[in-house]
């Protein structure tokens, strides 16, 4: 834990992975939170990405640029790093998280933390062995949106839930990235060596084989591998939020896993169904929301493109209102408490974990439940 009595209380962050998410989201956010964080170390196998990110980090009071390296082990072992932000390819999330935990460094891992039980259990075990209250924080930032947290309170007050709908259908990310004002440098030919590409491909196949064949018991083919990638990338956001709002479902009643395109899943809860629609569209839109129905109230959270800073997450409440001496009437309210984006809120929460020892709701143990949902969906969609 960072010494909470330190006059500056600034957490020194090492970032592993200098691609799009680091350039568009994490570095700008950490720069704006310079009173809480300072980026001191960067790691990537691509020299161009490293240089681009080093140029974009706001310098600390000492005027030093962040150190750069191609070695994740070097970054995690550095005395100039208090916490490690892992934002590289999914195949390396676990291995680099283990390196950070071995050095007793707090870790923020971009979702998905892992794509198979074998690997996530390794992280859970390593967190338990780490010293000084070291924690793994999983980056499912939608769960830190103010409107979402308010929705959790609203749904918690329902007499019972009748139905819920979860939707996450998005167009090309390139639209939001191009209009974000961050001007990222895309990876270019020659940035990554053939050896690095082959290593990543080998790791991905190992993870896919472990998850799909050994743990989920579904066929290992192009369709199931693609579905696992989409669930880990896009699905984690909605499914993790669904769990916080409604808990874990009992089962999957049916799944039409029609990729490429849009797929649908029907979850069975004890007394109500939940539909989950997701996938990728060519239309440049961001259609992400969760809507929960009770007898007299409907609560809906609307998420917008996260790569464009300041777009609000809103809460809409539609309800039947009964007042003494009057006829019941319909009321609709849309609440936008803040323009503060979920990534900023998430990073502020991570600060509390690192500095003050707060327990994160998006813990590594919590994220294991996402894998349980992936398993249920894939088994329903690819019955042997």
N, C-alpha and C positions, 0 to 999 in steps of 0.2 A: 504494500500500500504506500502511496506517496505520502510523505509527512504532511499531515493536514495543518500543522502549525507553521509551515514554511511561509514566509512573507509573500512569495509570489504565487504559490500553489499552482504553478503551471505544469501540466503533464507533458512530458517529452514523448513524442509519438514517432515510431518507426513504421513506415508504410511498405508492405510487400505487395508489389503489383502496381505498375505505373500506367495502366491502360485507361480506357474511357471512363470508367466509374471513378477512378482516382482523380483524373483531370477535370471531369465535369462536376463532380459532387464533393468528394472528400477533401481535396486540397482547398477549394474555395470555401467550404464550410469551416474547416480548421483555421484558415486565415482569418475569417470573420470572428472566430472564437479565440482570437490570439491572447485574450486575457485568461483563458483556461488551458489552451493547448499550444504547443510549438512542435512543428515537424522537424526532427533532427536527423533522420536517417531515411534513405530511400533505397529500395531494392527492386531490380527487374533484370531479366536476361537481355533486354533490348536497350542498347546504349542510347538510342535516340529518345526513347520514352523517358529514361532516367534523366537525361539532360533537360528535356522539356519540363518535367515535374520539378526538378531542382530550381529552374528559372522562375517557377510560379509560386514557390513557397515564400511567404512573407518572412523576412529575416528577423531574428530575435534581437534583443538589446545588445548582444555581443557582435552583431553584424555578420555572423557566420552563416554560410550557405549550408544546407543539410549535406551530410556525408552521403556518398553513393556507393553501391556495391552490387555485384551480381550474386552474392552469397547470402541467402536467408539466415543461415547459421551465424554469420558475422553480425548481421543486424540485430538478431535476437540476443546475442551475447554482449552487445555494447553497453557500457555503463552510461551512455548518453541517451538510452531509451528506457522509459518507464512502462510504456504500453505499446503493443504491436497491433496494427490494423492490417488485416489480411484481405486483399482485394484482387488477387490474381486468379488464374484459372481454377475452376472447381477441383480439379484433380490434385491440386497441391494444398488445399485448405487444411486438411487434417495433418499432413506431414509438417507444414510450417506452424500450425497451431501447437503441435507437440514440441517443436523446437522452442517456441516462446514459453510454454509452460515449464519446460525443463530449466529455463533461466528465471523462473518465478516472475514472469512478466504477464500482466493482464493482457487479454486478447479480445479484440473485436473482429469477428470473422464474418465477412459478407455471406449472405445466404447463397446457396445451401451450405451449412456447416459440413455436412457429409451426405453421401448418397447411398450408403449401405450401413447396416447395423454394426458390422465388424469395426468400421472406422469410427463411427460416432461413439461407440463404447470405449474405444481407445482414448478418445478425448475426455470422456467422462472420468475414466480412471486416472488419467494424467492430471486433471483438475483437482481431484481428491488428494493426490500426492504432492501437489505444489504447495509451497510455503507462503506465509504472510497473507492468507486470505485471497490468493490469486484466483481470478474468475475468467470464464469464457463468456462473452457477450455476443449473441448472434444478431446480425444486422437485418432484422425484419422490421424496418423503420415505420411501416404503416401503423403498427400497434402503438406507436408513441404519438400519433396525431391526436391533437386535443379533441377533435370531433369524434374520433373513434373511442377514446377513453370515456367521453360523455355518453356515447351509444352503449357502452358496456354497462354503465350505471342505469341507463333507461331500461335496457333489456333485463337487467337484474331485478327491476321492480315489477316486471310483468307477472300477472297471476299465472299465466302459462303461455308458452309459445305455440302457435298454430302452424306456422310455416316460415321458412326463410329461403332467400335466394341470394346466391353469391355469384357475381359476374366479374370477369377479368378478361376482356377482349380488347387487344391493343393493336394499333397499326405499327408501322416501322419506327423503331426507336430513333432512327436517323433524323426524323423530322424534329423531334424535341431537342436532340443534341445540336442540330444545326441552328436552332433558334434560341439556344440557352445563353448565348453571349460568352461562352467559355472557350470557344475555338480550340478544341482538342486537336492534338497531333495523332492521326491514325497510325497504326503500325504499318510499316512499309516493307517492301521486298528487301530481304537481306537483314532486317532487324533481328530475326530469330533464326538460329542455325538449324540445319536439318537434324542434328543430334537432339536439340531441345524439342523440336516438333515431334520427333519419334518418341522421345521420352514421355511427352505429354500424352500422345496417342496410346502408348502402352499402358500408362497409368489409368487412362479413361476406360480402356477395354477391361482391365483387371477389376475396376470398381463396378462396371456394368455387369460383368460376369458374376461377381460376388453377389450383387444385389438381385439381379433378375433370375439367374439360374440357381444359385445356392441358397438364397434367403427367401425370395418371393415365390419361387417355383413356377415361373412363367417362361415362355419361349424366349430365347435370346436371339433377336433379329433386329433388322433396321427399324421396324415400327416400334418395338418395345424400347429400344435404346433411345429413340427420338422422344418417346413419351416420357421416359425417365428424366431426360434433359429438360423438357418443358416443365414438368412438375417441380424439378429442383430450382429452375430459374424463375419462371412466372408463377407457378402454383404455390410456392412456399409463402408468398405474401398473403394470398387470399385464404389458404388453408390454415395458416397459423393464426390469422385474425379470426377465422370462423371458430377455431378451437377456443379462443379466449372469450368470444361472445356466447357460444352455445355448448362448449364442452366437446368431448369426443363422440362421434356417432357410434351406433351399435354395429352397423354394417353398411355395405354398399348394395343397394337393391338392383342397380343396373348401371352400366357404363358404356357409352358409345364413344370409343377413343379414335375419332376420325381426324387424324393428322396426316399430312399438313392440312391446316384449316382450323375449324372450331369443334371442340368436343364437349360432351355433357356427361355429368355424373349425377346419380340420385342417391343421396345418403338417407339412411333410415335412423332416426333418433327414436327414443322410447315412445313419444306420443305425437311426433310430427315428422314430416319429410323436409329435406333441404336439397334444392337443386344447385348444382355448380356448373357454370358455363364458362369456358375459357378457350383461349387459342389466339392465333395470330391472323390479322386481317391486312389486306393490302390498302384499305382505306386509312388515311392518316388520322386516326381517332384514338381516344383513350377512354374506354368504357369500363370503368372499374367501380363497383359499388357492392355493398352488402345491405340487404333489406330484410327486416325481421317483423313478422306479423303476430299480434296478439288479438284479443277479442275487440278491444276498443282503441288500439293504438298501433301505428306502423312506424318503425324507426328505420331510417336509411342513412348510410354514410356514403358520401360521394368522394372518390379520390381522383386527383388530376395528375397530369404528367409530372413525375417527380424531378425530372432533369431541368425543368424550368422553375427557377427559384421564385417563391412568393405566390404561386397558384394555390388558392385555399382548398383545404379539405373541409367539406361542409356536412352538417347534420340536418336532415329534414325529418320533421315529426308531423305525421298526419293522424288526427284523432277525433273521436266522438267526445264532445264536451257536454256535460250535464250540469246545469246550475239550478238551484232551487227557485221555483216559480217561473221557469222558462222552458221552452221546448229545447230538446237536445240539438246541438248544431255541430257542423264540421269546422275544424280548425287545422290550418296548415302553417307550420313555422319552419323557416330555414335559418339555421344558426351558423354564423361564421365568427368564432371567438377570436381568431388570430390569423394573421398571414404567415406566422412562423412555420416553416416547412417541417415535415416529419424528420428529415435528415438532421436538421439542427436540433430538434427536440430529442432525437435519439442520441446525438453526441453529447448533449447536456446531461442526459441520463447516464451515459457511459462515464462521464466525469465523476458523477456521484458514486458510481461503482468503484472507480479507481481511487479516488481521494477519500471518500467517507465510508467505504465498505458496504454500500447498499447492495442488496440482492436484486439482480436483474430479473424481470419477468421473462425476458427472451434469453433464458439460460441455455446451456448446452443440453441439460437434462430435459428441459421443456421441448427443445427442437427435435428430440428423438421421436416425439409423437407425430411430427410431420412425416417421418419415414413410415410409421405405422399406417398413415393415410395413403401414402404412395403405394404401399403394399396392397392395401384393400382395393384401391382403384385399379391397379394393374392386374390383380388376380380376377377381378370382376370383368375387366375388358378383354383379357387374353386367357380365357379358360382353356385349360389343356384338353 
